[in-house]
Every structure is written in structure tokens, then in C-alpha cells.
């Protein structure tokens, strides 16, 4: 370090950024910080803006900025011309190349539902004890390796067992219809060892799902409610 820089840093170390003075009462703007480096910024020369001292700074990215000494030396000092934020974001994206994709968004929404108490869906997930397996918890890469791409943009992550956690053996990409049929409040009926929800049995027997529900509400057995044909004026269907 040159003698000039040493003197500059000794001056800056005595600065009280709260009142912008040094211990001898001199103004912070009196310090000469030419050729000093702050993060990615190299101070080139002094500049005056509206009678206030600013410094011409060259950023490592090639851009130049005019910055006050207070911003350079304060606790939340400026480290670049503004490019550093973009560099950090780019580095995150290069890690797996999926930043901003539908799959990446689904991954973070899954985590929010399980761990963010302010999330509107937390009561149905994290509050019920639903969590995320260790393999996925802190690794989008593992999540993506197990789940792959969404078949379509409308598909979303679905837990096969609604009381189970988010883990490879219990998750799939599901359509809106599949999601609707896998809600935990759906009534399931077992016939001859086969279990389906009402809407699925309705498709099998050609009966409206509301008819099955009405029959059950009237006291019919579940099997009869599903399997008995609907009769209209002597004609069954």
C-alpha cells in the first residue's frame, strides 16, 4: 500500500459516518480517496455536483459512476455501479439454469406452503405437519432430478397421499382434474376391493356424481348408490 493510500485509510478509519466528521472535526468530504478501491469500484477523481463532493468511480465491469464518499465508506457501502446485483442473480441462475422456470416456481411455492406461516395456504400444509424430505429441502437440483419437467404449464405438484410429505415416492405432476380428484375431502368408495372417489365411479357406471351423493344422503348403501342404474319412466340407464 502506498503512503498516500495508508494516510487515506487512516483518515477514513477515524470518520464518524453518523455526523460526517472525523475525530478532529474535519469534514469527511476533505478526505482524498483518489485511487482507493471500494468493492468493484476504483476511485478515479473528484467531482462536484450541486456544490457537494462526489467521486468519479470506475467499475470493474467497465461502467463509470459518480458516487458520494458517504455511500462508499458507510456501513452499507456501495460496491459497484449497480451491476453486482445482476452478477449475483446470474450466478444463481448458472447454478442449475432453471431460475424463473415453472418448475423452479413450483419448488419455491411448495416450500412457502410448508414453512411460511404468512402464506395463505400454510394452514393446509405446514400447520398440518406436512413437510419436505431432506433430499429436496435445500436442493432444487435434487427436486428437478426426481420430478423432471412439467408435462404442460398447467400441471402442478400433487401429493398422492394427501397426509404424506413432499418426497419422490409421494409426488407427481398432476393436471387440474387429477388434483381435484385427489383432494383429501373427496369421499372414497370401495367396491369389490377397488377404491375410487365418487366422480371416478360415476365415469365407470355412467351415473352422475350428484346422483350418487344424493342416494347416499338418502340412506342408500355406497355399493347400491354407485351400481344401481337410474330408472326413468320404466327405462333404466
N, C-alpha and C positions, 0 to 999 in steps of 0.2 A: 504494500500500500504506500502511495506517495505521501510526502509530508503534508501536502495540501489536503489530500483526502483524509488523512489522520486528523488534521485540525477541524475539518468539516464534520466528521463523525463525532469528535469531542464536543463540538458546538451543538449538534443535533441531540446528543445524549443528555444535554442539560436543558433541553426545551420542555416546557410545560405546555402541552398542546391545548389544555383547557383555557388558558388565558393568552396563549400565543406569545409568550415571552420566555426568555431564558433566565437563568438564575441571577444574571447581572442586570436584568431589566431591559435588555435589548430586544427589539422585535425579531420574531422568527424570520421575517422577510429579509433581514440583513444577512442571513447565512448564505454563503456562496456554495451551491451544491453542483456546480458545473462538473461534468464527467463522472458524477456519482451514479450508481446503479440502484434501482428500486424494483425488484422483481424482474420483469421483462423490459423495463424502461431504463434507458440511458439518458441522463440529463445532458442536453446539448448547449443551451444558452438561456439567458434571462429574457423574459418577455413581460411587457406591461399591458394590462387590459383594464381599461377604466381606472387608471391610476393605481391599480392593485398589481402586486407582483405575481407573475405566473412564470412557468418554466417550459421551454420548448423541449419535448422529450421524444426520443426515437425509440420505437418499439421493436423488439426482435423480429416481429412479423413483417417489418418494413414500413409500417404506418407511422405517422407523427401525431403528437397530441400536445395541447397546451394545458398544463395542469398546475394547480396551486401547490405550494410546498406543504400546506396543511394536509392535503389529500395524500401526499407522498409519504409523510412521516407519521401520520396519526395511527391509532390502533387498528383501524380498518382501512389501511393504506391501499391506494390504487396500485395494481401490479402490472397492468397492461393498458393498451389503448382501448380495450374492450373485447379484444379477440380471445382472451383467456377463457371466457365462459363458453365460447363456441368450440375451443380446443378440448375443454373438459367434456362437453356434450358429445363431440365427435369420438373421443376416446372411449366413452361408454358404449357408443354405437358399434365401434370397431371390435369390441369385446366379443359380441356374438352376431352383429349385423342385423339384429331384429328390432332395434329401438324404434318405436312408433308403429309397429305392425299390430294387426288384430290379435295375434297370439300373445304378444307382449302385453297388450292392454288387458286381455283376459287374465293373464297371470297376476297382474297387479290388482285388478278388481277382486280376484279370489282372495288375495292377502288382506285387502281392505275389509272384506266381509267378515273375515275371521279375527282380525286384530284391531281394527279401528272402531272404537266404541262410539264414535261420532257418525259412522257410516249408517245410513238408513236401514240397511239390511243386516246389521250386526246382530240384532235381536234374534234373527232366524238362523244364524250361523255361529259366530263366536260365543254368543250368550248361551247357546245350547251345547257348547263344548266341542263344536266342530273345529278341527284344526287342520294343519297341513303337515304332511310327512317330512321327516328330516331331509330326505333326498331332494325335495322340491323347495323347502322353506327358504333357503338362501341361494338358490341356483336356478335361474331361468333356463340355463343351458340344459340341465337335467330334465326340467319340466318339458321343454321342447323336444328333447330326445325321446321321451316317453310318449308324448301326445301327438307330435307331428303337426302338420298344417291343418287348419280348419278345412273341412270338405267344401264349405261355402262360407261367405261372410256372415250369413245368418245363423250359423251353428255356434253354440256356446258350450262351455264346460258343464258337464252333468255328472253328479254322483249317483251311481247305480243304486247303492244303498243310501237312502236319504239320512240315515242316522250314522253313517260312516264318515270317515275323514276324506280329505283330498289326498289321494295316493294313486299310483299307477293302476293297481288292481281294481279300483273303485271308480275310475273316471273315464269319460269318453266325451267326444264331441257329439252333441245331440242337436237335432232340429227342434223347432218350436213345438211341433206335435209330440215328439219324444219327450221333451221337457214337461209338457202339460200332462202327459200320461204317467210321468214318474214323480208327481208331487206326493208328498208324504200324507196329504189329506185325502188322496184317492182311495175309494173303497175297493178292496181286493176280494175276489170270489174264487173259490177253488171248486172245480168240477172234475171228477174222475182223476184226481191227482194233479190237475193242471190249474195253475193260478194266474188269473188275469184281472185287470181292472174292468170296471163296467163298460167303458167305451170300447175296449178290445173285445169283450164278449158280445157286445151289440153288433160289431162288424162280423163276428163269426156266425151268429144266428139271424142276422138281418132284422134285428129289432132295435127300435130307437132307444138310446140310452136312458132318456127320461121316462120311458115306459117301464124299464127295469127298476129304476129308482122308485117310481110310483107304486109298483107292485110290492116292493119290499116294505115301503111305508104303510101299505095296507095289510101287512102281515104275511105275505107270501114267503115261502122259503126261498133262499137265494137260488137254489137249483131250479125250482119251478119258475121263478121270476125271470130267469135267463132263458130257459129251454122251452117253456110253453109258448106255442105260436099265438099270435094275435088274431082274434076272430072278428070279422066284420060281416054282419048280416048273413051268417051261415057260411061265410067264406073265410078260410084261415089263410094266414100268410106268415 
